[in-house]
Amino acid sequence: MRAATVFVLSAGVALPAVVAAPTAYAATVSHTATLDDGRLTVGLPGNALWVKVSVLASTAPDTAVLVSTDELTSTGYNAWTTDAPLQLPEGTALGTYPVAVEYRMPHGVVERWTGGTFGYKLHTGVSSAAFDRGTTSFDRRGVVLSGTATTWNPATGERTPAAEGTSVKVTLNLRDAYSAVRSTTALATTGADGAFALPVTPDAEITGGSAVVHSTAADVDPDDARPLPTVGVEKLTYRITSDTDRYRVHAGTDVKVTGRVERLTEEGWQPFAGAPVVSTGSEPLSYDTALRNQIGSGTTLADGSFTFAARPAYSTTGVYTGLRPSVYYGKGNDRPYDVAGIAVPQQFSYADARMTLDEYGKLTATGRLHTTASVTCYDKPDWVALQASLDNGRTWRNMASQATQYCSSYSFEVWGHTNALYRIYHPETDRFVTKTSTPVRLGRTPTRIVNVTITPSRPRVNGTMTVKGLVQQKVNGVWKAMPGARLTLLAKPKGDPTWYWAKKDVPTNSYGNFGFSTVNYGDATWILVLQSKNGYFYSESRTIYVDAL
């Protein structure tokens, strides 16, 4: 839409009456912008009835008008642009000049706005730019960006080659093997003919970019950046085989990785020389965003073979070997790789370990194997053994062995020794290293109740009978008196399978002897048992049957 000229300065023509615009129709200029070709854009609603721009010599109130025009076209919802470049009078110095805008909106009056500027400067920009090839390949990774920079002079209206040495800033948008997008910048310099050339090796797909003149000169207004074309990649097909010289190694120990890489060419499969090979301890995945857990790398020889050291740190399901991820043949499991089985036993500790020996001689050992390393619970469980030493740790014998539960926990219940060292032993497996727990000494003192007599041998029912005997403890292989022990007398009536206590807390004297009286309740079997005492084994006397009268 063109703005209508509403003032015709001719004799005898009266101007139409002007009515103040309602507030709803109020509008103002938002900005001005100088285009690369010397035209001027004004930020004003597209429904304006008339627009005029004037370039002023200065900001003084009575300054001269250098050029003015009302030949503008609406170029957007909020934009009016002059139909032609603004030509300032001959001899006008290059620089930035103030702008006055006069306009009239529907139902409004003529308004005047100042505050914008017009850039009367040399416009230097990139007129052309192209790459020498549309794709890169593994063997030809580099491309050359060639272009020309030119300068448009508003005083002459001519566009000529940019001055020699003009700096051009090139920005390339790249997409790598992991589809990650990044940008890189570089500078090129023009020659005498305004041409420039920039060799680049992106090692990525070029998805676009821009080239713009990089200038700080006061009389130069750089043109808008010129968009750059894309550069694709030619995919390469390869295959690989690999192996390791050992299956099980300790963390921090190298294994030798060997193998061969071939690439598909027009002549078929050929050795792939100079290919970057990498081994990881983690399986490559399609959603990887980076190479994970690299443990070794190398480069193929002329025959496609490779040999290098790799150092696994954790138990894995294998050593995964392929070419280092590249935009030319993919990443993760999108690219071919080979796997060689390997196991790296990890360090661990015995956690929550507990061993006890009860008064009846039963040994209980529980605990779990704890590690901070990442380990996998395979179908084949780990085995641990409970060991005992009767010669103060010089030799050890297995008492029992079992598979760990859930790859870690164990629980033993066996009959123990009178006095011995005990430990848990874990042999080396694919998951954990060889390790024994800290030995624990457990023992109790053997006891016995002897010389028990009951008199009279045939007491009357509800009559009194006397029980006597001796309690001993075994010290250094010798049976000695056990003072301070306490006993319980139990009775099992004839025909009754249940034992009932008849007397408790019967003490022994300093010689280990005891004696007391009790009531006879009828025909019964009698027995004395040692009450629990820390550090001592349980014992009981022989049974004595009493036939009451």
C-alpha positions in Angstrom: 0.0 0.0 0.0 1.2 3.5 -0.9 0.8 6.5 1.4 -1.4 9.3 -0.2 0.0 12.7 -0.7 -2.4 15.0 1.3 -0.6 18.3 0.8 -0.4 19.9 -2.6 1.4 23.3 -2.3 -0.5 25.0 -5.2 -2.0 28.5 -5.2 -5.8 28.7 -4.5 -6.0 25.2 -3.0 -7.2 25.1 0.6 -6.0 22.4 3.0 -8.7 20.2 4.5 -9.7 20.9 8.1 -7.8 18.8 10.6 -9.6 17.2 13.5 -7.7 15.8 16.5 -7.6 12.1 16.5 -9.3 10.1 19.2 -7.0 8.4 21.7 -7.9 5.0 20.2 -6.2 5.9 16.9 -3.0 7.4 18.5 0.2 5.9 17.0 3.8 6.8 16.9 7.0 5.8 15.2 8.8 3.0 17.0 12.2 3.0 15.2 14.1 3.7 12.0 16.5 1.3 10.2 18.9 1.9 7.3 18.8 -1.0 4.8 21.9 -2.4 3.0 20.8 -0.7 -0.3 20.4 2.8 1.2 16.7 2.7 1.7 15.1 3.7 5.0 12.5 1.8 7.0 10.2 3.5 9.5 8.4 1.6 12.3 4.8 2.8 11.8 1.5 1.0 11.5 0.6 -0.1 8.0 -2.7 1.7 7.9 -1.1 5.2 8.0 -2.6 7.6 5.3 0.5 9.5 4.6 4.2 9.2 5.6 7.1 11.5 4.9 10.7 11.1 6.0 13.4 13.9 6.0 17.1 13.5 6.6 18.4 16.5 8.6 21.8 18.0 8.6 21.8 18.1 12.4 19.6 18.0 15.5 19.5 21.9 15.7 15.9 23.4 15.5 16.5 25.3 12.3 18.8 22.7 10.6 18.6 22.2 6.9 16.8 19.3 5.3 19.3 17.2 3.2 16.6 15.1 1.5 13.0 14.2 2.0 10.4 12.0 0.3 6.9 10.7 0.9 7.4 7.9 -1.6 7.1 5.1 0.8 5.4 1.7 0.7 4.0 -0.3 3.6 6.3 -3.4 3.9 4.8 -4.9 7.0 2.4 -4.7 9.9 4.5 -2.0 11.4 6.9 -0.9 8.7 7.1 1.7 5.9 10.1 1.7 3.5 11.2 4.3 1.0 10.8 3.2 -2.6 14.4 4.2 -3.5 17.7 4.8 -1.7 18.0 8.2 -0.1 20.5 10.3 -2.0 22.1 13.0 0.0 23.5 16.1 -1.7 26.9 15.7 -3.4 29.7 16.3 -1.1 27.8 15.3 2.0 30.2 13.5 4.4 29.6 9.9 5.3 28.1 9.5 8.7 24.9 9.1 10.8 22.2 11.8 10.3 19.0 12.5 12.3 15.6 11.8 10.7 12.3 13.5 11.1 9.1 11.6 10.2 5.8 13.2 9.5 2.7 11.0 9.2 -1.1 11.0 9.4 -3.2 8.1 10.8 -6.9 7.5 10.0 -9.1 10.1 11.8 -6.0 11.8 13.0 -3.9 14.9 12.4 -0.4 15.2 10.9 2.1 14.2 13.5 5.9 14.9 13.6 8.4 12.6 15.2 12.2 12.9 15.6 14.6 10.5 17.2 15.5 8.2 14.3 18.7 8.2 12.3 19.8 7.4 8.7 23.2 5.7 8.2 24.8 7.4 5.2 27.8 5.0 5.2 29.6 2.5 3.0 27.7 -0.8 3.1 30.1 -3.7 2.9 28.9 -7.3 2.9 29.3 -10.7 1.5 27.8 -10.8 -1.9 28.4 -14.5 -2.6 29.6 -17.6 -0.7 29.7 -21.3 -1.6 31.6 -24.4 -0.7 33.7 -26.2 -3.3 31.9 -29.5 -2.6 28.4 -30.5 -1.4 29.7 -33.4 0.8 32.7 -34.5 2.8 33.9 -38.0 3.4 36.3 -39.9 5.7 39.1 -39.6 3.2 38.2 -36.1 2.1 37.2 -34.3 5.2 38.0 -30.7 4.2 36.0 -28.2 2.2 36.8 -24.7 1.0 34.4 -21.8 1.5 34.9 -19.2 -1.3 33.2 -15.9 -1.6 33.3 -12.2 -2.5 32.8 -9.1 -0.4 31.6 -5.9 -2.0 31.0 -2.3 -0.9 28.1 -0.1 -1.9 28.8 3.6 -1.8 25.6 5.6 -1.2 27.2 8.7 -2.7 27.8 7.1 -6.1 25.3 4.3 -5.9 27.9 1.9 -7.1 28.9 -1.5 -5.6 32.6 -2.4 -5.9 34.9 -5.0 -4.5 35.6 -4.6 -0.8 38.9 -3.1 0.3 41.8 -5.5 0.4 42.2 -6.9 3.9 38.5 -6.7 4.8 37.8 -9.3 7.6 34.9 -11.7 7.0 33.5 -13.6 10.0 32.3 -17.1 9.1 30.0 -19.1 11.5 29.4 -22.7 10.7 26.5 -24.7 12.3 27.7 -28.3 12.8 26.0 -31.6 13.7 28.3 -34.3 15.0 28.1 -38.1 15.3 25.9 -37.8 18.4 23.5 -35.4 16.6 24.7 -32.6 18.9 24.5 -29.2 17.4 27.3 -26.7 17.9 28.7 -23.6 16.2 32.3 -22.7 15.3 33.7 -19.4 14.0 36.7 -18.4 11.9 37.9 -15.3 10.1 38.8 -14.9 6.4 40.5 -11.9 4.7 39.7 -10.5 1.3 42.2 -10.0 -1.5 42.5 -7.0 -3.8 39.5 -8.3 -5.8 37.3 -8.7 -2.7 37.5 -12.5 -2.9 38.2 -14.7 0.1 38.7 -18.4 0.7 38.5 -20.3 4.0 39.5 -24.0 4.2 37.7 -25.9 7.0 37.7 -29.5 8.2 34.5 -29.7 10.2 34.5 -33.5 11.0 30.7 -33.0 11.1 27.8 -32.2 8.9 27.5 -28.5 8.1 23.8 -27.6 8.5 24.2 -24.0 7.6 25.8 -20.9 8.9 26.6 -17.3 7.9 29.3 -15.0 6.6 29.4 -11.3 7.6 31.9 -8.5 7.2 33.7 -7.9 10.5 34.5 -4.2 10.6 34.8 -1.5 13.3 35.3 1.4 10.9 33.0 4.3 11.7 32.1 4.9 8.1 31.2 1.3 7.3 27.8 -0.3 8.0 28.2 -4.1 7.6 25.5 -5.7 5.5 23.3 -8.4 7.0 25.0 -11.8 7.3 24.8 -14.0 4.2 23.4 -17.5 4.9 25.7 -20.4 3.9 24.7 -23.7 2.2 24.8 -27.1 3.8 27.5 -29.7 3.4 26.5 -33.3 3.9 28.5 -36.3 4.7 29.2 -39.5 2.8 28.7 -42.6 5.0 31.4 -45.3 5.2 30.7 -49.0 5.8 33.2 -51.1 7.7 33.4 -54.3 9.7 35.6 -55.3 12.6 36.8 -58.3 14.5 38.6 -58.2 17.9 39.8 -60.4 20.8 41.7 -60.1 24.1 44.7 -62.2 25.3 43.0 -62.9 28.7 39.6 -63.4 30.1 40.0 -62.5 33.8 42.2 -59.6 34.9 42.5 -57.6 38.0 41.6 -53.9 38.0 44.5 -51.8 36.8 46.0 -54.6 34.8 46.3 -54.3 31.0 45.0 -56.7 28.5 46.1 -56.8 24.9 43.3 -56.1 22.3 44.0 -57.3 18.8 41.8 -57.3 15.7 41.3 -56.2 12.1 39.1 -53.6 10.3 37.9 -53.7 6.7 36.0 -51.1 4.7 33.6 -51.6 1.8 34.9 -50.1 -1.4 33.9 -50.3 -5.1 36.4 -53.2 -5.3 34.8 -55.0 -2.3 36.1 -55.4 1.3 39.6 -53.9 1.7 41.9 -53.4 4.7 41.0 -50.1 6.5 44.3 -48.4 7.2 44.7 -45.5 9.6 41.3 -46.1 11.2 40.9 -44.9 14.8 40.0 -47.9 17.0 38.6 -47.6 20.5 37.6 -50.1 23.2 35.1 -49.4 25.9 34.1 -51.3 29.0 30.4 -50.3 28.5 28.1 -51.6 25.7 27.5 -48.9 23.1 23.9 -47.7 23.0 21.9 -45.9 20.4 21.1 -43.0 22.7 24.7 -42.4 23.8 25.6 -38.7 23.9 29.4 -39.4 24.3 31.9 -42.2 24.3 31.5 -44.0 27.6 34.1 -45.8 29.7 37.0 -45.8 27.2 39.7 -48.3 28.3 42.0 -48.3 25.3 42.6 -47.1 21.7 44.8 -47.4 18.7 45.1 -47.0 15.0 45.0 -49.6 12.3 48.1 -50.5 10.3 48.3 -50.8 6.5 46.8 -54.3 6.6 43.9 -53.1 8.8 45.2 -54.9 11.9 45.5 -53.3 15.3 47.1 -54.1 18.7 46.9 -51.9 21.8 46.6 -52.2 25.5 43.4 -51.7 27.3 42.8 -51.4 31.1 39.4 -52.5 32.3 38.5 -51.1 35.7 35.1 -52.8 36.3 33.5 -56.1 35.7 31.8 -55.9 32.4 30.1 -58.3 30.0 32.9 -57.7 27.6 35.4 -55.4 25.9 33.6 -53.5 23.1 35.8 -52.5 20.2 34.9 -50.4 17.2 35.9 -47.3 15.4 35.9 -44.1 17.3 32.4 -42.5 16.8 32.3 -40.3 13.8 29.7 -38.6 11.6 31.0 -40.7 8.7 29.9 -44.1 10.2 27.8 -43.5 13.3 28.0 -43.7 17.1 26.8 -46.0 19.8 25.4 -49.3 18.4 24.6 -47.5 15.2 28.2 -48.4 14.2 29.7 -51.9 13.9 31.6 -53.2 16.9 32.9 -56.5 18.3 32.8 -57.8 21.8 35.4 -59.9 23.6 34.4 -61.5 27.0 36.3 -60.3 30.0 35.9 -60.3 33.8 37.5 -57.8 36.3 37.1 -59.1 39.9 36.3 -56.1 42.1 37.5 -55.3 45.6 34.9 -55.7 48.4 34.6 -55.7 52.1 32.8 -57.9 54.6 29.9 -55.9 56.0 27.6 -56.6 58.9 29.8 -59.6 59.7 28.8 -61.5 62.9 29.9 -64.8 64.5 28.6 -66.3 67.7 29.1 -69.6 69.5 26.2 -70.6 71.8 26.3 -72.7 75.0 25.3 -75.8 73.1 28.2 -75.5 70.7 26.4 -74.1 67.6 28.4 -71.6 65.6 26.4 -69.0 63.6 28.1 -66.7 61.0 26.2 -64.1 59.0 27.2 -61.1 56.8 27.4 -59.8 53.3 29.9 -58.9 50.6 29.8 -55.1 50.1 31.3 -53.2 47.2 31.0 -49.6 45.8 31.8 -50.9 42.4 29.2 -51.5 39.8 28.8 -55.3 39.6 26.2 -57.5 37.8 24.5 -60.4 39.5 25.1 -63.2 37.1 23.2 -66.4 37.0 26.2 -68.2 38.5 26.4 -67.1 42.2 29.5 -66.5 44.2 30.6 -69.1 46.8 32.0 -68.5 50.3 33.3 -70.9 52.9 33.4 -70.8 56.7 36.8 -71.8 57.8 38.3 -72.7 61.2 41.9 -72.9 62.5 42.8 -75.0 65.6 46.5 -73.9 65.5 46.2 -70.2 65.9 45.9 -69.4 62.2 48.7 -71.5 60.8 46.4 -73.8 58.9 42.7 -73.5 58.0 40.1 -76.1 57.2 36.7 -75.7 55.6 33.7 -76.3 57.9 31.0 -75.5 55.3 30.5 -73.6 52.0 27.5 -72.1 50.3 26.4 -69.8 47.5 25.8 -66.2 48.4 22.2 -65.0 48.4 21.4 -62.1 46.0 25.1 -62.1 45.1 26.2 -60.9 48.5 24.7 -62.3 51.8 25.6 -65.5 53.6 24.5 -67.4 56.7 26.1 -70.4 58.3 25.0 -72.7 61.2 27.4 -75.5 62.1 28.8 -77.2 65.2 31.8 -75.3 66.4 34.9 -76.2 68.3 35.7 -75.7 72.0 38.2 -72.9 71.1 39.2 -71.9 67.5 39.7 -69.1 65.1 37.0 -68.6 62.5 36.8 -66.6 59.2 34.9 -66.4 55.9 36.9 -67.1 52.8 35.9 -65.9 49.3 37.9 -67.4 46.3 38.5 -65.3 43.2 35.5 -65.2 40.9 34.5 -63.1 37.9 32.8 -60.7 40.3 35.1 -60.4 43.3 38.8 -60.9 44.2 40.1 -63.4 46.7 39.5 -62.2 50.3 39.1 -63.5 53.8 37.4 -61.8 56.7 39.2 -60.8 59.8 39.6 -64.0 62.0 37.5 -64.1 65.1 38.4 -66.3 68.1 35.4 -68.0 69.7 35.4 -70.5 72.5 33.7 -71.7 75.7 34.8 -73.7 78.7 33.6 -77.3 78.8 31.7 -78.3 81.9 30.3 -81.6 83.4 28.1 -82.7 86.3 29.4 -85.9 88.0 29.0 -88.0 91.1 25.3 -87.3 91.4 23.4 -89.2 94.1 19.9 -89.2 95.4 19.1 -90.6 98.8 17.2 -92.5 100.0 17.0 -94.5 96.8 13.3 -95.2 97.5 11.8 -92.2 99.2 8.1 -92.0 100.1 5.7 -90.0 97.9 5.8 -86.4 99.2 8.7 -87.3 101.3 12.1 -85.6 101.3 15.2 -86.8 99.4 18.7 -85.4 99.3 20.6 -84.7 96.0 24.4 -84.3 95.9 27.0 -84.0 93.3 30.0 -82.2 91.7 30.3 -79.6 88.9 33.7 -79.4 87.0 35.2 -77.3 84.3 37.9 -78.2 81.9 40.9 -75.8 82.2 44.0 -76.4 80.0 42.9 -80.0 79.5 42.4 -80.7 83.2 39.0 -81.1 84.9 38.8 -78.8 87.9 36.1 -77.7 90.4 33.7 -75.1 89.2 32.6 -72.9 92.0 29.8 -70.4 91.5 27.8 -72.5 89.1 24.1 -72.7 89.4 22.0 -75.8 88.6 18.3 -76.7 87.9 16.8 -80.0 89.0 14.3 -81.4 86.5 11.8 -84.3 86.8 9.9 -86.3 84.3 7.0 -88.2 85.9 6.5 -91.8 85.0 4.4 -92.0 81.8 4.7 -88.2 81.1 7.1 -87.0 78.3 7.4 -83.5 79.7 10.2 -82.4 82.0 9.2 -80.1 85.0 11.6 -78.2 87.1 11.7 -79.1 90.7 14.3 -76.7 92.1 16.3 -73.8 90.6 19.4 -71.8 91.3 21.2 -74.6 93.1 24.7 -73.2 93.8 28.0 -74.9 94.0 30.5 -74.2 96.7 34.2 -73.3 96.3 35.0 -76.9 95.7 32.3 -77.3 93.0 30.2 -79.5 95.3 26.4 -79.0 95.7 23.8 -80.6 98.0 20.2 -79.9 98.7 16.9 -81.5 99.7 13.8 -81.6 97.7 10.3 -83.2 97.8 9.7 -86.4 95.9 6.4 -86.3 94.1 6.3 -89.9 92.9 7.9 -92.2 90.4 10.0 -90.1 88.1 13.3 -89.7 86.2 15.5 -86.9 87.6 18.3 -84.9 86.0 20.5 -81.8 86.8 21.3 -79.2 84.2 23.8 -76.3 84.3 22.1 -73.0 84.0 23.4 -70.6 81.3 26.7 -69.0 82.2 28.6 -66.7 79.9 31.7 -68.3 78.5 30.7 -71.9 79.4 29.2 -74.8 77.5 26.0 -76.3 78.7 26.1 -79.7 80.5 23.8 -82.0 82.2 24.1 -85.0 84.6 23.2 -88.6 84.0 19.5 -89.4 84.6 18.4 -91.2 87.7 15.1 -93.0 88.0 13.6 -93.0 91.5 10.9 -95.6 92.4 8.9 -93.9 95.2 7.1 -95.8 97.9 
